[in-house]
């Protein structure tokens, strides 16, 4: 799947399709961890254990 960023005020937004959100169990209230390995952007849902440990 190829995506482009969408302007959102002074920021950029990535629209994630509903089937992917459902597959990963992500809702609008799910905290997401955003990181990089230096080459790729990595977006992962924070699970309960990670939230309790402070992310």
C-alpha positions as CSV (number, residue, x, y, z in Angstrom):
1,X,0.0,0.0,0.0
2,X,1.4,3.4,-1.0
3,X,0.3,6.5,1.0
4,X,1.0,10.2,0.9
5,X,0.9,12.7,3.7
6,X,-2.1,15.1,4.1
7,X,-1.7,18.7,5.3
8,X,-3.3,19.1,8.7
9,X,-2.7,22.7,9.9
10,X,1.1,23.2,10.2
11,X,1.6,19.5,10.4
12,X,1.3,16.4,8.2
13,X,-1.1,13.5,8.7
14,X,-1.0,9.9,7.6
15,X,-4.5,8.5,6.9
16,X,-4.7,4.9,8.0
17,X,-7.5,2.9,6.3
18,X,-10.1,1.3,8.5
19,X,-9.2,-2.4,7.6
20,X,-5.7,-1.8,8.9
21,X,-6.9,-0.1,12.1
22,X,-9.3,-3.1,12.7
23,X,-6.6,-5.6,12.0
24,X,-4.3,-4.0,14.6
25,X,-7.1,-3.3,17.1
26,X,-6.5,0.4,16.9
27,X,-9.2,3.0,17.7
28,X,-9.1,6.8,17.8
29,X,-8.3,6.5,21.5
30,X,-5.4,4.0,21.2
31,X,-2.0,5.6,22.1
32,X,0.5,5.1,19.3
33,X,4.3,4.9,19.6
34,X,6.0,6.7,16.8
35,X,9.7,5.9,16.2
36,X,12.3,5.4,13.5
37,X,15.1,3.1,12.8
38,X,16.9,5.8,10.8
39,X,15.3,4.7,7.5
40,X,11.7,3.9,8.2
41,X,8.9,5.4,10.2
42,X,7.5,2.9,12.7
43,X,4.0,3.4,14.2
44,X,2.9,0.9,16.8
45,X,-0.1,0.7,19.1
46,X,0.9,0.9,22.8
47,X,-0.5,-2.2,24.5
48,X,-1.7,-2.3,28.1
49,X,1.6,-3.7,29.5
50,X,3.6,-1.0,27.7
51,X,1.3,1.8,29.0
52,X,1.6,0.5,32.6
53,X,5.5,0.4,32.2
54,X,5.5,4.0,30.9
55,X,5.7,3.3,27.2
